[in-house]
């Protein structure tokens, strides 16, 4: 299985490209938009609340520790890079795809 365009393997870790929409009506992981995965969070982009909500949502959906998910680029932008430690790109893709089913 090939990893989606928004996932890039970095050794034992994975880099995830995200387009974040703060102040959404619900926390949700959406579809791919080009080379990014659209994610919505209810938090406002104030005092890093939306960034923290993004990291917590990803850790929850990936069933990994909060410390394994780190925002590495885009702290003040909608376009973000998130490092996910200790998971393969295929495992991340499978868990994110499974989480969008409601």
N, C-alpha and C positions, 0 to 999 in steps of 0.2 A: 504494500500500500504506500503510495506517495503521500507525503505530508502536504497539507494545504499551503497556499502561497503565504499566508500570514504566520506560518511557523518555520523557524530556522534552527536546526540542530547546532549546538555549540559544545562539542565534546559530549559529556554526560548530561548536559543541560539543554534547555530549549529557550529560544527567544521568540516571544509572541508580540506581533504588531497589532495595536488596538486603536480604534477610533472610539473615544469615550463620549457619551452623551449624558451630562449631569442633569439633575432636576427632572428626571423621567418619572412617569407615573408608577413604575415598578422596576425592580432590579431584573435585568434580563440579558442573556447572551444571544445576540442576533446572528444574522448571516454575514458572510464575507463580503466586503466591499473592496474589490480590487485586491490589494495586498494587505488589507487590514481586516480584523474581526470587529464588528460593531457591538459594543457593550453599553447597556444603559444602566445607570444607577440613580437612586432617588436623592442622594446627597447633593448638596450645592457645592460649587467649586470654591469654597471659602475655607481657609485654614487647612488645606489639604484633605478636607473631608471626603471629597469625591475620589481622590486617589486612594485613600484608606478603604473606602467602600469597594473600589475596584479590586484591590488586593484581597480583601476578605471574601468577596464574591468568587474570585478565581480559586482561592484556597478551598473554599467550601465545595465548589463544583468539581474541582479536581481531586477532592478527598486527600489533600496533602496538608502538612503543617503550614501555618501562616508564614513562618520564617523561610519556607521554600519558595515563596513568591515575592519578588522584589521589583519595584518600579525603578528602572535604570535610566530612562530618558523620557522627557516630556512632562515634567512635573507641573508646568504651567500651560501646557498645550492640550488640545483634544487628541492629538496624535501621540501615542505613547509606545514605549518598548518595555516589555515586562519579561524578566528572567524567571524561569521556572526550573528549580534545581532538582536533579535526581529523577527526571522522567524523560522518556523518549518522546520524540515528536508524534509518533504513531499513538502512544498512550494518551498524550494530551489531546490530540485530535479526536480520538474515540470518546474520551470523557466529555469534551465540550460538545460534541455532536449529540451524545446521549442526554446532556443536560438541557438541550433546547426543546426536547419533547415534553409537552405538558399534558 
